[in-house]
Amino acid sequence: MEQLNKQQLILLALLVSFVTSIATGIVTVALMDQAPQGVTQTINRVVEKTIERVVTATSTPQAAAVVTKETVVVKSDDATIDAIAKNTGGVIRVKEVTGNDDTKRESFASVGLIASIEGLAVADISVAYRKTDADGAPIPESYIGVYPDGAVFPLNIIYSNQDAGLLLFEPLIQDREKGTHKYVVPKFNTGVLRLGQSVIALGGADTNTVSTGIISSLAERTVQKTPEDSEKVLSAIRTDIRSSDLVSGSVLLNLSGDVIGMSAGSVSVGRNIFIPAEKLLAFVAQSAPRSVAQ
């Protein structure tokens, strides 16, 4: 040691430090491998949910307020489950009733989305195409709505718009029942959508079925507001969800549980293309005077 100069001493110290750090790492890994299962589970939980707390002393009147911060990692599965739970109460099954008393038959027509506290429901306009028999005579048909709580009400079409591809149903309830049935109106989101954004399709002919995917493309059209001013408006949302997994009127949700679209009208030929929420809201707004007139 006495024969080493300053530079050699520094290099020796670095070598010793390096060897020591390697040995420490080896020992740590070995101990973790030998740790019981409960220890590793606890460590994983801490990583998934980190809670930060800042607490000030309360010994003096001038002490600052307590500030608590909590950082939680939300899993996509949990977000999907919550989004579905928020909207199952606002989805109904529209069934078509054909024939007379002797040949009456009920069949699924479309998923309907409750759009007002009065129970008005938006659905795909394709359910209203009048059917005829072999002789060309119209087949008597009417509609009923099956609600999430099990209630079944006759439905009456009060407004439709071929260009929008939508129609509006009104439940027909006996006078003694008015005001006793509570309708769940979902939350609509007309915010900016992004390519690759995760989405959820809620549908099913008899019971709720769920499909997940992403937004694969956004169709826009140019609207001329004035001769000098124009803007692009979202006209359709395409997803990568398989068409075979969807039914007429399937509702498109984001991971926050907001309605962002519906499979209806001419855009729903492929089923995985949806009418944006802003067009749904515009359709309901157009029907408002007619709803009042009813």
Summary of the structure (lengths in Angstrom):
residues: 294
radius of gyration: 30.3
end to end distance: 102.7
largest distance: 115.6
contacts: 800
relative contact order: 0.13
helix: 30%
strand: 35%
